[in-house]
Amino acid sequence: MSVRSMVFTRLTMSGVCGASVVAVVFVLLGVSLSTEAQTSTPAPAPAPCALKFNTSCEECLQNVACLWCIPTKQCIDYPVRNVLPPSSVCPLTDARWGVCWVNFQILIITMSVLAGIIIIAVLVCCFCCCKCERIGNKREDAKVERQTRARKARQKARRTEMQLRHDEIRQKYGLAKDNPYSRMDDH
């Protein structure tokens, strides 16, 4: 059983909202497809991006450290000092990184939205689990309380019954006292 199917089965069994399950499945599917696509074509040793000046987008993006700029048709080293490449290097709408069919701006927005959905789904799951646990604890506490009350009531009934039997035995043998504080020798 693959990790994706185990996660899907686990999420659907736990009662998580359908939308978050679908989002998580799509994210996992996308991640696995992108890793499969990247690992299916092993590159011997990535050449520096600047040496790929007269190539295509696909050839340029085989190296993860490269960024393809459409207007200049250049393969550029990704500016690792910045999180996002500055517009002076290549505008975000024209930059390609990872895959050629999605521009960098859409890729960033999509990944941010998916990350937000995942975070919200995890928080909702944690909240639901904590709430269900609290409700379960309250029910359990109420059940223990009912059992304790029932046990005390049975114990009190047994004491009363035993006291009545003892009183009957005392009556039968003439040991009943009119004054419970009188001595036994007085009879």
N, C-alpha and C positions, 0 to 999 in steps of 0.2 A: 504494500500500500504506500503510495507516495505521500510526501509531506503535504502537498496541496490537498489531496483527498482527505487526509487525516484532519487537517485544519478545518476544511469545509464540513466534515461530519461532526467534529467537535462543536463548531459554532452553531450549526443548525440544531444540534441536540440540546444545547444550553439555553435555547429560547431567545437568542438575541434577535433584535429587529431585523426583518428581511433586508432592508436597505443596507444596513451596515454589513451584513453577511455578503451581499452581492459586491459591495465596495471592496471588502477585504479579499474576496475571491479574485476580483479583477486585478487588484494590486499584486497579489501573489502570482497570478497567471502572467501578468506583464513582466514582473521581475524575473520569473523563471524563463519566460520566452526571451527576454533580453540577455540573460546570462547564457542561455543555450545558444543564442545567435552569436554571442561573443566568444563562447568556448568552442563552437563547432568549427571555426576556422582558425586553427592555431598559427600564430605568426612566429616565425623563428626568432627574430630579434627586431624590435621596432626601430625603424630608422628615424633620425631626427625629422621633425615636421618641416623644417625649412628646406630639406632636400627634396620634398615632394611638391615642388612648385608647378609641375606640369602634369598633374594627375587628376583623378576624379574625386568626388566627395567620398565615395565608398572606400577608395584606397586610402584616402587621408584619415578617415575615422576608424580605420583598423587599429590605429594607435590611440589609446584613451587620452593621451596627453596632447592630442592635436585638436584644433578647431578649424572648421572649414568656413570660409567667408565667400558667399555667393557672388557679390558684385565684382570682387577682385579675382575670384577663382584661385584663391591662395590657401595653402595649408599652413596654419600658423600654430606655434606653440601656445598652449592654453596659458593665459597669464595667471599663474597659481598664486601670486601675491594678492590678487583681488578675488573676491568670491565670484563676482560677475565680471565678464570682460568689459572694459570701458568702450564707449562708442568710438573712440579714436582708433581702436584696434579693428573693430567690426561692429556695426549696429546689431542689437539683439535680434531684430526681426530677420536679419540676413545671415546670422551665425547659425551653424549646425554643429552639434556636439553629441556624440553617442550614436545617433541615427540621422540619416540624411533627409528623411521625409518629415521631420518636425523641426520647426525653428526653435532657437534657444529660448526665446521669450515664452512661447506656448509650453515648452517643456518645463520651465521653471514654474509657471502658473499651475500646470497640471500636477506636478509633483507636490507643490504647496497645498493644493486643494486635497489631494489624496492623503498627504500627511495629516492635514487637519481632520479629515474624516476618520482616519485611523485613530488619532488621539481622542476624538470625541467618542468613537465606538468603544475604545478601551475604558474611558471614564464612565460611560453609560453602563458598561458591563460591571465595572467595579461598584458603581452606585447600586445597581440592581442586586448584585450579590450581597453587598452589605445590608441592604434593606431586607432582602429575603432572610438573611441570617438573623437579623434583629427580630423579625416577625416570628421566625422559628423559635428563637430563644424565649420570646414572650409567651408563645403557645406552650412551650415546654415548662416554663415557670408556672403558668396557670395550671397545667396538668399536675405538677408536683404539689402545688398548693391544694388542689382538690383532693389528691391522694392523702395528703397529710391530714386535712380536715376529716376525711372519711375514716382514717385510721384512729384519730382521736375520738370520734363519735363511737366507733365500735369498742374501743377500750373503755370508754365511760359506761356504755351499755353493759359490758361484761362485769365491771366493778359493781354497778347497781344490782345486777342479777346475782352476783356472788354475795353481796350484802344481804339481799332478800333471803337467800338460802341459809345463810348463817343465822339470820333472825328466826327463820322457821325452825331450825334445829334447836336454838335456844328455847323457843316456845315449847317445843315438843318435850324437852327434858327439864322444863321448869327453871331454866337458867335466865329467863328474860328478866331484865331489870326495868323497874319503873323509872328509877333514876339512874341514868347511865353512869353517874359519878359515885354511886353507892358501892360499898365493899361487897364482895362475894359472900362473906361470912354472915351477912345479915339475913339471909333467906333460910 
